[in-house]
Amino acid sequence: MKHDDERPDEQFRRLVVQMASSRTEAVAARPAASPLRQMLHKVVAALRFDSASVAPAASGLRGAWGGAMATADVRHLLFSAKGRDIDLRVSPGDGGCSLSGQVLGPDEGGRVELAGHLRAGSPPPPPTRHAGIDLLGEFHVDDIVPGTYVLTLFVGRDPIVLPPIDIHAGD
C-alpha cells in the first residue's frame, strides 16, 4: 500500500519494517528439526592430517618424535566439515588417554559425544562420554581407555561425525 503523502525516507523505513516483520514471522513458522531428521542428517568430517601417519623426518624438527622441540606422546589430528576445522590432540594420562580439541569456525557453543566404536568380535565398547564446548570452541575428555571411538560434535543445526579414531596408550 503506497502512501502518497510520505517522504521517500519514510517510505523506505516503512518497507524495511514490513520486510523485517514478515521475515520474523517466516522464521517463527518454520518447524524445528525433528529428532528423526537429527538422527538421519549428519555431516561426516574428513581427516586432513594425522601426525601418526607422518614420518618424523618429513615433518622436520618440530615433528621429530622424542626431539627437544617435540611432544613425543601427543597425537595431532585435524578434520574439516561444513566450514569448520576440528583440531584434536590425544595424549597419555595417568588414568588413560586424554582428548582435547577445538572447533575452529563459526562461534558457537555446543557439546561433544565420544562413543566407543563397536566392532564384530570385540568386547563391548566403554560407556559414551560427554563434554561441553566452551565459547572458544574448546573441549576436553580425560581418562579414556584405549580403543576405537567415534566423536560427534553437536554445534549448529547438524551433528558433525568424525571417522573412527583409534586411541592407544602410546598415542
Summary of the structure (lengths in Angstrom):
residues: 171
radius of gyration: 23.4
end to end distance: 68.3
largest distance: 80.4
contacts: 428
relative contact order: 0.16
helix: 23%
strand: 38%
